[in-house]
Amino acid sequence: MQAVTRGILAITFVWLTAVQGQAQTAMKAETRGAATDVLNSEIQASVEKTASSAVSDQQLRVVSIHGEYNVAIGVLHRNRASAQNPAGALEHSEITEVYQIISGTGTFVTGGTMENRKVAAPDSQIVKVLDGPSTSGGPIKDGVSRKVGPGDMIIIPPNTPHGFTEITDQVVYTVVRIDPHKFLPLVIPDK
C-alpha cells in the first residue's frame, strides 16, 4: 500500500510540475509590450547639441522589458582629442553594449588588459545613469584593434576593456545597452 501511495504522489508531483511549467510558458506567451521608438530626428538633435564637446554620451531612453531587464539607447560623440587621451578606455562589469557608427572613422580597441585601472565612483554619472559599475583606465595592452566607420557595429560584452585609440576627425555612434540587473534608471523623453 505504501508503494502505491508513493507512486501516486510521485505521479501527482510530476503532473503538477508539468502543469505549472505549461502555465508559466503560456503566461510568457501572453505577455505583450509596447514598442519604443527612437526617431532619427532625436538622434540628430542630440548630435547637434553636443557637437562642440570632446566627449558626449546622451542617454535617450531606458525602458523596462516586462520588468525582467532594461534596455537603453544612447548617442555618443567623440572627437580626435578624446582618442588621444591615454585614460580613455572603459570596462563595464554588468552591461553589454552594442555600438553602431553613424558618422566618422577611427580605430577601436577591445579586449586585452587595461592599464591604470580605476573603479568609477558609485555616485558618478557613468555608474548611476549610463553604464552601471565601471572601471576606467588606459591604454589597452594586447587588445584587438579594428578600423570602424559608418554602418559598422561592435558588440561589447561585460568586463571587456574598450576605447578609441584614433579618430580621424570625430565619430558619432548609437549605443544599445542591455542591462540584465536593472542598474540604469528608466528614462522617458519629455514630450
GUMARDREN-330294 format. One record per residue (C-alpha): y, z, x; residue number from 1. Coordinates in steps of 0.05 Angstrom, whole numbers, plus 5000, padded with zeros to 4 digits. Example, Ala and Ser with C-alpha at 12.3 -4.5 7.8 and 13.67 -1.06 7.14 Angstrom:
BEGIN
+------+------+------+-----+
!   c2 !   c3 !   c1 !   i !
+------+------+------+-----+
! 4910 ! 5156 ! 5246 !   1 !
! 4979 ! 5143 ! 5273 !   2 !
+------+------+------+-----+
end
This chain:
BEGIN
+------+------+------+-----+
!   c2 !   c3 !   c1 !   i !
+------+------+------+-----+
! 5000 ! 5000 ! 5000 !   1 !
! 5049 ! 5017 ! 5057 !   2 !
! 5035 ! 4949 ! 5090 !   3 !
! 5051 ! 4913 ! 5024 !   4 !
! 5115 ! 4954 ! 5015 !   5 !
! 5137 ! 4939 ! 5087 !   6 !
! 5121 ! 4865 ! 5076 !   7 !
! 5163 ! 4863 ! 5012 !   8 !
! 5220 ! 4899 ! 5047 !   9 !
! 5217 ! 4851 ! 5106 !  10 !
! 5217 ! 4790 ! 5059 !  11 !
! 5275 ! 4820 ! 5020 !  12 !
! 5314 ! 4833 ! 5084 !  13 !
! 5304 ! 4761 ! 5108 !  14 !
! 5323 ! 4734 ! 5039 !  15 !
! 5386 ! 4777 ! 5036 !  16 !
! 5407 ! 4756 ! 5106 !  17 !
! 5398 ! 4683 ! 5088 !  18 !
! 5437 ! 4690 ! 5023 !  19 !
! 5493 ! 4727 ! 5059 !  20 !
! 5496 ! 4672 ! 5112 !  21 !
! 5499 ! 4618 ! 5058 !  22 !
! 5555 ! 4656 ! 5022 !  23 !
! 5596 ! 4661 ! 5087 !  24 !
! 5586 ! 4587 ! 5101 !  25 !
! 5607 ! 4570 ! 5030 !  26 !
! 5669 ! 4614 ! 5037 !  27 !
! 5689 ! 4580 ! 5102 !  28 !
! 5679 ! 4511 ! 5070 !  29 !
! 5725 ! 4532 ! 5012 !  30 !
! 5779 ! 4558 ! 5059 !  31 !
! 5834 ! 4507 ! 5059 !  32 !
! 5901 ! 4509 ! 5094 !  33 !
! 5966 ! 4473 ! 5093 !  34 !
! 5983 ! 4423 ! 5148 !  35 !
! 6042 ! 4439 ! 5192 !  36 !
! 6090 ! 4383 ! 5211 !  37 !
! 6129 ! 4379 ! 5276 !  38 !
! 6175 ! 4319 ! 5270 !  39 !
! 6196 ! 4276 ! 5328 !  40 !
! 6268 ! 4289 ! 5307 !  41 !
! 6256 ! 4364 ! 5321 !  42 !
! 6225 ! 4349 ! 5388 !  43 !
! 6283 ! 4303 ! 5408 !  44 !
! 6334 ! 4355 ! 5384 !  45 !
! 6301 ! 4407 ! 5428 !  46 !
! 6301 ! 4359 ! 5488 !  47 !
! 6375 ! 4344 ! 5478 !  48 !
! 6394 ! 4417 ! 5470 !  49 !
! 6362 ! 4435 ! 5537 !  50 !
! 6375 ! 4370 ! 5577 !  51 !
! 6422 ! 4404 ! 5626 !  52 !
! 6373 ! 4462 ! 5642 !  53 !
! 6330 ! 4460 ! 5704 !  54 !
! 6273 ! 4491 ! 5663 !  55 !
! 6265 ! 4498 ! 5589 !  56 !
! 6208 ! 4520 ! 5544 !  57 !
! 6223 ! 4519 ! 5469 !  58 !
! 6171 ! 4544 ! 5421 !  59 !
! 6178 ! 4502 ! 5357 !  60 !
! 6121 ! 4531 ! 5316 !  61 !
! 6067 ! 4583 ! 5319 !  62 !
! 6020 ! 4581 ! 5260 !  63 !
! 5961 ! 4622 ! 5239 !  64 !
! 5897 ! 4584 ! 5227 !  65 !
! 5863 ! 4622 ! 5170 !  66 !
! 5881 ! 4688 ! 5205 !  67 !
! 5829 ! 4673 ! 5258 !  68 !
! 5873 ! 4646 ! 5314 !  69 !
! 5943 ! 4619 ! 5327 !  70 !
! 5966 ! 4550 ! 5349 !  71 !
! 6035 ! 4540 ! 5379 !  72 !
! 6074 ! 4476 ! 5390 !  73 !
! 6130 ! 4473 ! 5441 !  74 !
! 6173 ! 4426 ! 5481 !  75 !
! 6183 ! 4435 ! 5556 !  76 !
! 6233 ! 4404 ! 5604 !  77 !
! 6231 ! 4408 ! 5680 !  78 !
! 6279 ! 4375 ! 5728 !  79 !
! 6268 ! 4356 ! 5802 !  80 !
! 6298 ! 4422 ! 5827 !  81 !
! 6248 ! 4463 ! 5787 !  82 !
! 6189 ! 4428 ! 5821 !  83 !
! 6217 ! 4444 ! 5890 !  84 !
! 6216 ! 4518 ! 5874 !  85 !
! 6158 ! 4548 ! 5913 !  86 !
! 6148 ! 4601 ! 5859 !  87 !
! 6137 ! 4550 ! 5804 !  88 !
! 6062 ! 4560 ! 5790 !  89 !
! 6036 ! 4597 ! 5729 !  90 !
! 5970 ! 4622 ! 5702 !  91 !
! 5957 ! 4648 ! 5631 !  92 !
! 5897 ! 4694 ! 5620 !  93 !
! 5887 ! 4684 ! 5545 !  94 !
! 5920 ! 4619 ! 5524 !  95 !
! 5894 ! 4547 ! 5531 !  96 !
! 5950 ! 4496 ! 5538 !  97 !
! 5948 ! 4421 ! 5524 !  98 !
! 6006 ! 4382 ! 5553 !  99 !
! 6027 ! 4311 ! 5534 ! 100 !
! 6080 ! 4278 ! 5576 ! 101 !
! 6136 ! 4247 ! 5534 ! 102 !
! 6181 ! 4221 ! 5590 ! 103 !
! 6188 ! 4224 ! 5665 ! 104 !
! 6137 ! 4226 ! 5721 ! 105 !
! 6114 ! 4276 ! 5771 ! 106 !
! 6056 ! 4308 ! 5808 ! 107 !
! 6020 ! 4363 ! 5771 ! 108 !
! 5971 ! 4411 ! 5805 ! 109 !
! 5916 ! 4453 ! 5771 ! 110 !
! 5862 ! 4499 ! 5796 ! 111 !
! 5856 ! 4526 ! 5866 ! 112 !
! 5888 ! 4592 ! 5886 ! 113 !
! 5959 ! 4612 ! 5870 ! 114 !
! 5994 ! 4648 ! 5928 ! 115 !
! 6043 ! 4705 ! 5920 ! 116 !
! 6015 ! 4725 ! 5851 ! 117 !
! 6059 ! 4768 ! 5808 ! 118 !
! 6039 ! 4793 ! 5739 ! 119 !
! 6092 ! 4779 ! 5687 ! 120 !
! 6123 ! 4840 ! 5655 ! 121 !
! 6092 ! 4855 ! 5586 ! 122 !
! 6161 ! 4853 ! 5553 ! 123 !
! 6182 ! 4786 ! 5585 ! 124 !
! 6194 ! 4724 ! 5542 ! 125 !
! 6136 ! 4688 ! 5575 ! 126 !
! 6087 ! 4743 ! 5553 ! 127 !
! 6117 ! 4762 ! 5485 ! 128 !
! 6137 ! 4693 ! 5459 ! 129 !
! 6108 ! 4635 ! 5500 ! 130 !
! 6041 ! 4646 ! 5535 ! 131 !
! 6014 ! 4717 ! 5528 ! 132 !
! 5991 ! 4754 ! 5591 ! 133 !
! 6011 ! 4712 ! 5651 ! 134 !
! 6017 ! 4710 ! 5726 ! 135 !
! 6068 ! 4671 ! 5766 ! 136 !
! 6069 ! 4652 ! 5839 ! 137 !
! 6061 ! 4592 ! 5883 ! 138 !
! 6046 ! 4548 ! 5917 ! 139 !
! 5976 ! 4529 ! 5895 ! 140 !
! 5925 ! 4520 ! 5951 ! 141 !
! 5864 ! 4475 ! 5943 ! 142 !
! 5883 ! 4453 ! 5872 ! 143 !
! 5874 ! 4384 ! 5841 ! 144 !
! 5937 ! 4341 ! 5844 ! 145 !
! 5950 ! 4283 ! 5798 ! 146 !
! 6008 ! 4237 ! 5782 ! 147 !
! 6029 ! 4243 ! 5709 ! 148 !
! 6073 ! 4200 ! 5665 ! 149 !
! 6088 ! 4184 ! 5592 ! 150 !
! 6027 ! 4189 ! 5547 ! 151 !
! 5984 ! 4228 ! 5597 ! 152 !
! 5951 ! 4292 ! 5572 ! 153 !
! 5926 ! 4353 ! 5611 ! 154 !
! 5882 ! 4409 ! 5583 ! 155 !
! 5893 ! 4475 ! 5620 ! 156 !
! 5842 ! 4530 ! 5605 ! 157 !
! 5859 ! 4604 ! 5612 ! 158 !
! 5861 ! 4631 ! 5684 ! 159 !
! 5878 ! 4563 ! 5714 ! 160 !
! 5937 ! 4561 ! 5762 ! 161 !
! 5983 ! 4502 ! 5745 ! 162 !
! 6051 ! 4473 ! 5760 ! 163 !
! 6091 ! 4413 ! 5782 ! 164 !
! 6099 ! 4401 ! 5857 ! 165 !
! 6142 ! 4338 ! 5850 ! 166 !
! 6184 ! 4310 ! 5794 ! 167 !
! 6217 ! 4242 ! 5802 ! 168 !
! 6279 ! 4260 ! 5762 ! 169 !
! 6257 ! 4301 ! 5702 ! 170 !
! 6195 ! 4308 ! 5659 ! 171 !
! 6193 ! 4325 ! 5585 ! 172 !
! 6128 ! 4344 ! 5552 ! 173 !
! 6100 ! 4376 ! 5490 ! 174 !
! 6051 ! 4433 ! 5493 ! 175 !
! 5998 ! 4456 ! 5444 ! 176 !
! 5979 ! 4529 ! 5457 ! 177 !
! 5913 ! 4554 ! 5430 ! 178 !
! 5918 ! 4629 ! 5421 ! 179 !
! 5850 ! 4658 ! 5401 ! 180 !
! 5873 ! 4730 ! 5407 ! 181 !
! 5938 ! 4721 ! 5368 ! 182 !
! 5986 ! 4744 ! 5423 ! 183 !
! 6041 ! 4696 ! 5402 ! 184 !
! 6086 ! 4716 ! 5344 ! 185 !
! 6087 ! 4668 ! 5285 ! 186 !
! 6147 ! 4621 ! 5288 ! 187 !
! 6171 ! 4584 ! 5227 ! 188 !
! 6233 ! 4539 ! 5235 ! 189 !
! 6298 ! 4553 ! 5199 ! 190 !
! 6307 ! 4505 ! 5141 ! 191 !
+------+------+------+-----+
end
